[in-house]
Amino acid sequence: MAEKRYYITTAIDYVNQKPHLGTAYEKIGADVMARYKRMCGYDTLFLMGNDEHSTNVEKEARKRGLDPLDYCREMSAEFQEVWKNLSISYDDFIHTTEKRHIESVKKLFARIDEQGYIYRDRYSGYYCESCEEFITEGDLVDGMCPRHMEEPKVIDEENYFFALSRFEKPLLELIENNPGFIEPKKRENEIVNVINSGLKDVSISRIGKEWGIPLPIDRDHVIYVWFDALTNYISALGYGEDHPRYRKYWPADVHVIGKDITRFHCIIWPAMLMAAGEPVPRRVFAHGFLSLSGEKMSKTRGNVLDPEELEKLFGAEALRYLLLREVPFDGDGDISIEILKNRYNTELANELGNLLSRTASMIVKYLGGSVPEGPFGNGSVLYPETAQGVERFREYMEQMRFSRALGAFWPAIQRANKYIEETKPWELARKDGSRDKLEEIFRQLLAVLACSATVLKPFLPAKMEKMLEILGTTPLSPEELPPGRAGITGLEKLEPLFPRLQAEKSQ
């Protein structure tokens, strides 16, 4: 049987500023998917990284009186500290200033050049330094870049070009023959419209720059930032060296990106790979944006939330859950401190946390902390809701619809809480001969809790590991849920797993 492997990547980040919550949202989503796939038995490789050959990065370094490379290393440490605090479990972290990346970029350029897809010509037009992108006059809004609302520079220089226009038909065939290559569907429709409107060849070099990778065929030019950056997905695998890692993991199973960079990932990147004779990624998933109290969050607008500050309020574990529960990963969503706090108190503290605390305290009080192991199946009251919740959870997880996945399983937790109210163990315990019935009630509750801890582990890794330890069990593969049996010994009264947030904590 072929080994199950899974390669997932995120967009690499400019290091001219620390990551904000929108950046963290992408990384958390990809991390949840990577953790889920590992739990399903896949040999998973999760790649992240930093995009360092940027004019904006060089400017920020000079402003601080630093050498650009020293500045990049300093910022990389800050980025990785944020990711560590948010429990992002990447397996590799690529820097575009690393030797392995630089060599791969040069080799990819050379292969595309050998196939006749690169030529020299003069470029005259608009260039937005914040986007690191050439833009057309038709894209401007009142003479400004529509994304950053700043006036672009007028560039007139000799550049090297990639013959993107020759890939209109191959790209359309790729999308048509591979349903799900671009997700969600609305992003695919946008890309198809762009291709059908006609593709123009794109500049892939800048002249007279020092900060960047020198062009192999012309040392006066450096490779344009997007050609450089996109190559990270294969440079981390040792592309160009006949590396076993490349042979094992490429093509990527999914590139997780923001919806604002779909043209680069769904048009330019697959065209580059086709030109070099390499396989294209299997899927590009473009997540939406977070807005803060109704306004799009962005560094340029200065209305970003610091993930480290939110981590202090909610805890890193809960923040991961809250973001992916509140905002659909395939769409946009609005958040505020109050929205997140209400979600925390309702679902994590009142429903999940309370279910665990009540179940544990009653088992300790009425059964001495032990419930003999027994079956949990079709004859169990809580089984149908739990089994249906798991099935729908798995379906939505494969689609990377995380909010829907959580919402699909959550009724099982709510049903378990209702079951406690229906069976009233506190009354049953006062009756003689009630032990068998009590054991059956708590066995079902324990099964739901074990199932909950397993499906929620990608979102709340440390908290759910703690919950599994309390329950005296280990996580099954999501494909093996619901658990067929449940029981416990030596249970003791617990501290709340998710202490309720008080009003003053959000001030």
LINRA-V110073 format. One record per pair of residues at least 12 apart in sequence whose ideal C-beta (glycine too) atoms are under 10 Angstrom apart, sorted by the first residue. I is the first residue (numbers start at 0). GAP is how many residues later the second one is. If there is no record, write none. Layout:
i-><I I>
gap-><GAP GAP>
//
This chain:
i-><2 2 2 2 3 3 3 3 3 3 4 4 4 4 4 4 4 4 5 5 5 5 5 5 5 5 5 5 5 5 5 5 5 5 6 6 6 6 6 6 6 6 6 6 6 6 6 6 6 6 6 6 6 6 6 6 6 7 7 7 7 7 7 7 7 7 7 7 7 7 7 7 7 7 7 7 7 7 7 8 8 8 8 8 8 8 8 8 8 8 8 8 8 8 8 8 8 8 8 9 9 9 9 9 9 9 9 9 9 9 9 9 9 9 9 9 9 9 9 10 10 10 10 10 10 10 10 10 10 10 10 10 10 10 10 10 10 10 10 10 11 11 11 11 11 11 11 11 11 11 11 11 11 11 11 11 12 12 12 12 12 12 12 12 12 12 13 13 13 13 13 13 13 13 13 13 13 13 13 13 13 14 14 14 14 14 14 14 14 14 14 14 14 14 14 14 14 14 14 14 15 15 15 15 15 15 15 15 15 15 15 15 15 15 15 15 16 16 16 16 16 16 16 17 17 17 17 17 17 17 17 17 17 18 18 18 18 18 18 18 18 18 18 18 19 19 19 19 19 19 19 19 19 19 20 20 20 20 20 20 20 20 20 20 20 20 20 21 21 21 21 21 21 21 21 21 21 21 21 21 21 21 22 22 22 22 22 22 22 22 22 23 23 23 23 23 23 23 23 23 23 23 23 23 23 23 24 24 24 24 24 24 24 24 24 24 24 24 24 24 25 25 25 25 25 25 25 26 26 26 26 26 26 26 26 26 26 26 27 27 27 27 27 27 27 27 27 27 27 27 27 27 28 28 28 28 28 28 28 28 28 28 29 29 29 29 29 29 29 29 29 29 29 29 29 29 30 30 30 30 30 30 30 30 30 30 30 30 30 30 31 31 31 31 31 31 31 31 31 31 31 31 31 31 31 32 32 32 32 32 32 32 32 32 32 32 33 33 33 33 33 33 33 33 33 34 34 34 34 34 34 34 35 35 35 35 35 35 35 35 35 35 35 35 36 36 36 36 36 36 37 37 37 37 38 38 38 38 38 38 38 38 38 38 39 39 39 39 39 39 39 40 40 40 41 42 42 43 43 43 43 44 44 44 44 44 44 44 44 44 44 45 45 45 45 45 45 45 46 46 46 46 46 46 46 46 46 46 46 46 46 47 47 47 47 47 47 47 47 47 47 47 47 48 48 48 48 48 48 48 48 48 48 48 48 48 48 48 49 49 49 49 49 49 49 49 49 49 49 49 49 49 50 50 50 50 50 50 50 50 50 50 50 50 51 51 51 51 51 51 51 51 51 51 51 51 51 51 51 51 51 52 52 52 52 52 52 52 52 52 52 52 52 52 52 52 52 52 52 52 53 53 53 53 53 53 53 53 53 53 53 54 54 54 54 54 54 54 54 54 55 55 55 55 55 56 56 56 56 56 56 56 56 57 57 57 57 57 57 58 58 59 59 60 60 60 61 67 67 67 67 68 68 68 71 71 71 72 72 75 75 75 78 79 80 81 81 81 81 81 82 83 84 84 84 84 84 84 85 85 85 85 85 85 85 85 85 86 86 86 86 86 86 86 86 87 87 88 88 90 91 91 91 92 93 93 93 93 93 93 94 94 95 95 95 95 95 95 95 95 96 96 96 97 97 97 98 99 99 99 99 99 99 99 99 100 100 100 100 100 100 100 100 100 101 101 101 101 101 101 101 102 102 102 102 102 102 103 103 103 103 103 103 103 103 103 103 103 103 103 104 104 104 104 104 104 104 104 104 104 104 104 104 104 105 105 105 105 105 105 105 105 106 106 106 106 106 106 106 106 107 107 107 107 107 107 107 107 107 107 107 107 107 107 108 108 108 108 108 108 108 108 108 108 108 108 108 108 109 109 109 109 110 110 110 110 110 110 110 111 111 111 111 111 111 111 111 111 111 111 111 112 112 112 112 112 112 112 113 113 113 114 114 114 114 114 115 115 115 116 116 116 116 116 116 116 116 116 116 116 116 116 117 117 117 117 117 117 117 117 117 117 117 118 118 118 118 118 118 119 119 119 119 119 119 119 119 120 120 120 120 120 120 121 121 121 121 121 122 122 122 122 122 122 122 122 122 122 122 122 122 123 123 123 123 124 124 124 124 124 124 124 125 125 125 125 125 125 125 125 125 126 126 126 126 126 126 126 126 127 127 127 127 127 127 127 127 127 127 128 128 128 128 128 129 129 129 129 129 129 129 129 130 130 130 130 130 130 130 130 130 130 131 131 131 131 131 131 132 132 132 132 132 132 132 132 132 132 132 133 133 133 133 133 133 133 133 134 134 135 136 138 139 144 146 146 146 147 147 147 147 148 148 149 154 154 154 156 156 156 156 156 156 157 157 157 157 157 157 157 158 158 158 158 158 158 158 158 159 159 159 159 159 159 159 159 159 159 159 159 160 160 160 160 160 160 160 161 161 161 161 161 161 161 161 161 161 161 162 162 162 162 162 162 163 163 163 163 163 163 163 163 163 163 164 164 164 164 164 164 165 165 165 165 165 166 166 166 166 166 166 166 166 166 167 167 167 167 167 167 167 168 169 169 169 169 169 170 170 170 170 170 170 170 170 170 170 170 170 171 171 171 171 173 173 173 173 173 174 174 174 174 174 174 174 174 175 177 177 177 179 179 179 179 179 179 180 180 180 180 180 180 180 181 181 181 181 181 181 181 181 181 182 182 182 182 182 182 182 182 182 182 182 183 183 183 183 183 183 183 183 183 183 183 183 184 185 185 185 185 185 186 186 186 186 186 186 186 186 186 186 186 187 187 187 187 189 189 189 189 189 190 190 190 190 190 190 190 191 193 193 193 193 194 194 194 198 198 198 198 201 201 201 201 201 201 201 201 201 202 202 202 203 203 203 203 203 203 203 203 203 204 204 204 204 204 204 204 204 205 205 205 205 205 205 206 206 206 207 207 207 208 208 208 208 208 209 210 211 211 211 212 212 212 212 225 225 225 225 225 225 225 226 226 226 226 228 228 228 229 229 229 229 229 229 229 229 229 230 230 230 232 232 232 232 232 232 232 232 232 233 233 233 233 233 233 233 233 233 233 233 235 236 236 236 237 238 238 239 245 249 249 249 249 249 250 250 250 250 250 250 250 250 251 251 251 251 251 251 252 252 252 253 253 253 253 253 253 254 254 254 254 254 254 254 255 255 255 255 255 255 255 256 256 256 256 256 257 257 257 257 258 258 258 258 258 258 258 258 259 259 259 259 260 260 261 261 263 264 264 264 264 265 265 265 265 268 268 269 282 284 284 284 284 285 285 286 286 286 286 286 286 286 286 287 287 287 287 287 287 287 288 288 288 288 288 289 289 289 289 289 289 289 289 289 290 290 290 290 290 290 290 291 291 291 291 291 291 292 292 292 292 292 292 293 293 294 295 295 296 296 304 304 304 304 306 306 308 309 309 309 309 309 311 312 312 312 312 312 312 312 313 313 313 313 313 313 313 313 313 313 314 314 314 314 314 314 314 314 315 315 315 315 316 316 316 316 316 316 316 316 316 316 316 317 317 317 317 317 317 317 317 317 317 317 318 318 319 319 319 319 319 320 320 320 320 320 320 320 320 320 320 320 320 320 320 320 321 321 321 321 321 321 321 321 321 321 322 322 322 322 322 322 323 323 323 323 323 323 323 324 324 324 324 324 324 324 324 324 324 324 324 325 325 325 325 325 325 326 326 326 327 327 327 327 327 328 328 328 328 328 328 328 328 329 329 329 329 329 329 330 330 332 335 336 336 336 337 337 339 339 340 340 340 340 340 341 341 343 343 343 343 344 344 344 344 344 346 346 346 346 346 347 347 347 347 347 347 347 347 348 348 348 348 348 348 349 349 349 350 350 350 350 350 350 350 351 351 351 351 351 351 351 351 351 351 351 351 351 351 351 352 352 352 352 352 352 352 352 353 353 353 353 353 353 353 354 354 354 354 354 354 354 354 354 354 354 355 355 355 355 355 355 355 355 355 355 355 355 355 356 356 356 356 356 356 357 357 357 357 357 358 358 358 358 358 358 358 358 358 358 358 358 358 358 358 358 359 359 359 359 359 359 359 359 359 359 359 359 360 360 360 360 361 361 361 361 361 361 361 361 362 362 362 362 362 362 362 362 362 362 362 362 363 363 363 363 363 364 364 364 364 365 365 365 365 365 365 365 365 365 365 365 366 366 366 366 366 366 366 366 367 367 367 368 368 368 368 368 368 369 369 369 369 369 369 369 370 370 370 370 370 370 370 370 370 370 370 370 370 371 371 371 371 371 371 371 372 372 372 372 372 372 372 373 373 373 373 373 373 373 373 373 374 374 374 374 374 374 374 374 375 375 375 375 375 375 375 375 375 375 375 375 375 375 376 376 376 376 376 378 379 379 379 379 379 379 379 380 380 380 380 380 380 380 380 381 381 381 381 381 381 381 381 381 381 381 381 381 382 382 382 382 382 383 383 383 384 384 384 384 384 384 384 384 384 384 384 385 385 385 385 385 385 385 385 385 385 385 385 385 385 385 386 386 386 386 387 387 387 387 387 388 388 388 388 388 388 388 388 388 388 388 388 388 388 388 388 389 389 389 389 389 389 389 389 389 389 389 389 390 390 390 390 391 391 391 391 391 391 392 392 392 392 392 392 392 392 392 392 392 392 393 393 393 393 393 393 394 395 395 396 396 396 396 401 401 404 404 404 405 405 405 407 408 408 408 408 408 409 409 409 411 411 411 411 411 412 412 412 412 412 414 415 415 415 415 415 415 415 415 416 416 418 418 418 418 419 419 419 421 422 422 422 422 422 422 422 423 424 424 424 424 424 427 438 441 441 441 441 442 442 442 442 443 444 445 445 445 445 445 445 445 445 445 446 446 446 446 446 446 446 446 446 447 447 447 448 448 448 448 448 448 448 449 449 449 449 449 449 449 449 449 449 449 449 449 449 450 450 450 450 450 450 450 451 451 451 451 452 452 452 452 452 452 452 452 452 452 453 453 453 453 453 453 453 453 453 453 453 453 454 454 454 454 454 456 456 457 459 459 462 462 463 465 465 466 466 469 469 469 469 469 470 470 470 470 471 471 471 471 471 472 472 472 472>
gap-><38 39 40 245 33 36 37 38 39 40 32 37 38 39 40 243 244 248 27 28 30 31 32 34 35 36 37 38 39 40 243 246 247 248 27 30 35 36 37 38 39 40 84 226 229 230 238 241 242 243 244 245 246 247 248 274 275 22 23 25 26 29 34 36 37 38 39 40 82 83 241 244 245 246 247 248 275 277 392 21 25 36 37 38 39 40 81 83 85 223 224 227 243 244 245 246 247 248 272 13 16 17 18 19 20 21 24 36 37 38 39 78 80 244 245 246 247 248 277 12 15 16 19 37 38 40 218 219 221 222 244 245 246 247 249 250 253 254 275 276 35 36 37 38 39 40 81 82 83 84 89 217 218 220 221 224 13 14 35 36 37 38 39 62 63 66 36 37 38 39 40 41 42 43 46 61 116 118 211 215 285 35 36 37 39 41 42 45 46 53 56 57 58 59 60 61 63 64 80 81 35 36 38 39 40 41 42 43 44 45 47 55 56 59 114 283 39 40 43 58 61 282 287 57 60 61 63 64 281 286 288 289 290 56 59 60 63 64 67 280 285 287 288 289 62 270 277 278 279 283 284 285 286 287 269 271 276 283 284 285 286 287 288 289 298 302 314 236 265 266 267 268 269 270 274 275 276 277 282 283 285 301 56 59 60 235 267 274 276 281 284 58 59 61 62 64 266 281 282 283 284 286 287 295 296 299 233 262 263 264 265 272 282 295 298 299 302 304 308 310 22 230 231 232 261 264 303 19 21 52 55 56 59 61 63 229 280 293 55 58 59 60 279 288 291 292 293 295 296 301 374 431 227 256 258 291 294 295 298 300 371 373 16 17 18 58 59 60 224 225 226 227 255 257 299 370 15 17 52 55 56 57 58 59 225 289 293 427 428 430 56 57 288 289 292 297 365 368 370 373 425 426 427 428 429 13 220 221 223 252 296 364 365 367 369 425 12 13 54 55 56 57 220 222 424 52 53 54 422 423 424 426 357 358 361 362 364 366 369 419 421 422 423 442 216 217 360 361 421 441 51 53 420 439 415 416 418 419 436 437 438 439 440 441 354 357 358 437 438 439 440 436 437 438 211 205 206 45 47 205 209 45 46 47 191 192 200 203 204 207 208 42 43 44 45 46 47 210 43 44 45 46 47 185 186 188 189 190 202 205 208 31 32 35 40 42 43 44 45 46 184 188 208 27 30 41 43 44 45 46 47 49 52 180 183 184 186 187 22 23 25 26 29 30 43 44 45 46 47 48 179 182 21 43 44 45 46 81 174 175 177 178 179 181 16 17 19 20 21 23 24 43 44 45 46 49 159 160 173 176 177 15 19 42 43 44 48 49 52 79 156 158 159 160 169 170 171 172 175 176 14 18 42 75 76 78 157 158 171 174 175 72 74 75 77 151 154 156 157 170 73 74 75 76 169 14 15 18 39 40 75 154 168 13 14 151 152 153 154 70 152 12 15 13 14 150 149 29 142 143 144 26 28 142 23 24 25 22 24 17 19 21 14 13 227 224 225 226 229 234 224 232 222 223 226 227 231 234 221 222 224 225 230 231 233 234 237 229 230 232 233 372 373 374 375 228 232 369 372 145 144 145 153 143 137 138 139 141 142 143 137 141 116 117 129 132 133 135 136 139 114 115 116 134 137 138 136 135 136 137 138 139 140 141 143 112 127 128 130 131 133 134 135 138 110 111 112 121 126 129 133 110 132 135 136 137 138 127 128 129 130 131 132 133 134 135 136 137 139 142 107 108 111 118 122 123 124 125 126 127 129 130 134 135 107 108 109 110 111 117 125 134 109 124 127 128 132 133 134 169 115 119 120 122 123 126 127 131 132 164 165 167 168 170 51 53 95 96 104 106 107 108 114 118 119 122 163 167 106 107 130 166 128 129 161 164 165 166 167 50 51 92 115 159 160 161 162 163 164 165 166 47 49 102 103 104 162 163 161 162 163 48 159 160 161 162 47 50 159 44 45 46 47 49 50 84 87 154 155 157 158 159 42 43 44 45 83 86 87 97 99 109 157 40 41 42 43 44 82 38 39 40 41 85 97 98 101 37 38 39 40 80 82 34 35 36 37 39 32 33 34 35 36 37 38 78 79 80 82 83 84 30 31 32 33 12 27 28 29 30 31 78 13 14 17 19 25 26 27 28 29 18 25 26 27 28 30 76 79 12 16 17 18 19 20 22 23 24 25 16 19 21 23 24 15 17 18 19 20 22 169 170 14 15 16 17 19 21 94 95 129 130 74 92 93 94 96 97 12 14 19 69 70 91 92 93 128 130 131 18 21 25 66 68 69 90 92 12 17 64 15 13 12 155 113 151 153 150 151 152 153 151 152 150 48 51 52 46 48 49 50 51 64 45 47 49 50 60 62 63 43 44 45 46 47 48 62 65 43 44 45 46 47 55 57 58 61 63 64 67 39 40 41 42 43 44 63 39 40 41 42 43 62 65 106 109 110 113 36 37 38 39 108 112 35 36 37 38 40 103 104 107 108 111 33 34 35 36 37 106 33 35 105 108 109 28 32 100 101 103 104 105 107 108 27 28 29 30 31 99 103 26 100 101 104 105 110 20 21 23 24 28 95 96 97 99 100 103 109 19 20 23 24 92 96 97 100 106 13 14 16 17 20 91 92 95 16 102 104 105 74 102 103 104 105 219 85 89 99 100 101 102 103 80 83 84 85 88 101 102 103 104 71 100 101 102 103 104 146 147 216 217 218 75 101 102 103 104 144 145 146 147 215 216 217 145 73 100 102 144 145 70 72 75 78 79 97 98 99 100 101 143 74 78 96 98 69 72 73 76 96 71 72 74 75 76 93 95 74 68 69 72 73 68 71 72 64 68 69 72 22 24 25 61 62 65 66 69 70 21 23 24 17 19 20 21 22 23 24 64 68 12 13 15 16 17 18 19 22 14 15 16 17 18 19 13 14 15 12 13 14 12 13 14 15 16 12 14 12 13 16 12 14 15 18 35 37 38 39 42 43 46 37 41 42 45 32 35 40 25 31 34 35 38 39 40 42 43 38 41 42 16 17 18 19 22 32 36 40 48 12 15 16 17 18 38 39 42 44 45 47 13 12 13 15 12 37 39 36 32 23 28 29 30 31 19 22 27 28 29 30 31 32 27 28 29 30 31 32 28 29 30 27 28 29 30 31 146 14 26 27 28 29 30 31 27 28 29 30 31 73 144 12 27 28 29 30 28 29 30 31 26 27 28 29 30 71 72 73 26 28 29 38 23 25 22 24 20 16 19 20 21 14 15 18 20 12 15 14 117 44 45 114 115 43 44 40 41 42 43 44 45 113 115 39 40 41 42 43 44 45 38 42 43 44 45 14 15 33 36 37 42 43 44 45 12 36 41 42 43 44 45 12 13 42 43 44 45 41 42 43 44 45 46 40 42 39 36 38 37 38 30 31 32 35 12 16 28 12 13 25 27 30 193 24 27 28 31 188 192 193 23 26 27 29 30 34 184 187 191 192 29 33 145 147 148 183 184 186 144 145 146 147 31 139 142 143 144 145 146 147 149 180 181 22 25 26 29 30 31 141 142 145 180 183 21 25 138 139 140 141 143 19 22 23 26 27 31 81 85 135 137 138 139 142 143 177 13 17 18 19 20 21 22 25 26 137 12 17 20 79 80 136 77 78 79 81 82 134 135 15 18 19 22 23 77 78 80 81 82 85 134 13 14 16 17 77 80 12 75 76 73 74 75 76 79 67 70 71 72 73 74 75 76 69 70 71 72 73 74 70 72 70 170 168 169 170 165 168 161 166 160 161 162 164 165 159 164 154 155 156 157 153 154 155 156 157 59 63 66 67 151 108 112 115 149 150 151 152 153 147 148 149 150 151 152 67 148 150 59 62 63 65 66 101 147 58 61 62 64 65 97 100 101 104 108 111 112 115 145 146 110 114 141 143 144 145 146 147 59 63 66 142 143 144 146 58 59 61 62 64 65 90 93 94 97 142 57 89 90 93 96 97 111 114 115 138 140 141 142 136 137 138 139 140 141 58 59 62 67 87 12 57 58 61 66 82 83 85 86 87 89 90 112 129 132 135 82 85 86 89 110 111 128 131 132 133 134 137 130 131 132 133 58 63 64 67 76 79 80 83 62 75 76 78 79 80 82 83 125 128 129 130 126 127 128 129 130 60 61 64 128 59 60 62 63 64 68 69 72 73 75 76 58 62 68 71 72 75 121 124 121 122 123 119 120 121 122 123 124 69 72 117 118 119 120 121 67 68 69 70 71 72 74 75 115 116 117 118 120 64 67 71 114 115 116 117 70 73 112 113 114 115 116 65 66 69 70 72 73 111 112 113 65 68 72 108 109 110 111 112 64 67 68 70 71 72 74 75 106 107 108 109 110 111 70 105 106 107 108 61 60 63 64 67 68 102 106 34 35 38 41 42 59 60 63 30 33 34 36 37 59 61 62 63 65 66 69 100 29 61 64 65 99 28 31 98 24 26 27 28 29 30 31 33 34 63 97 23 25 26 27 29 30 58 61 62 65 66 69 95 96 97 25 64 94 95 20 21 23 24 94 16 18 19 20 21 22 23 24 25 26 59 62 63 66 92 93 18 19 22 61 62 64 65 88 89 90 91 92 17 18 90 91 12 13 15 16 17 19 12 13 14 15 16 17 19 58 62 63 85 88 14 15 61 84 85 87 13 12 13 12 58 61 81 56 57 50 53 54 49 50 53 47 42 43 46 47 72 42 45 46 36 39 40 43 70 35 36 38 39 43 33 28 29 30 31 32 33 35 36 28 31 22 25 26 29 21 22 25 19 14 15 17 18 19 21 22 17 12 13 16 17 20 13 48 44 45 46 49 42 43 44 45 42 41 25 26 27 37 39 40 41 42 45 24 26 34 35 36 37 38 39 40 34 35 38 18 19 21 22 24 37 39 17 18 21 22 23 24 25 26 31 32 33 35 36 38 24 25 27 30 31 32 35 12 15 19 29 12 13 14 15 16 17 18 20 22 44 13 14 19 20 21 22 23 24 26 27 28 29 20 21 23 26 27 18 21 20 37 38 34 35 33 28 31 27 30 18 21 22 24 27 15 16 17 20 15 16 17 18 19 12 13 14 15>
//
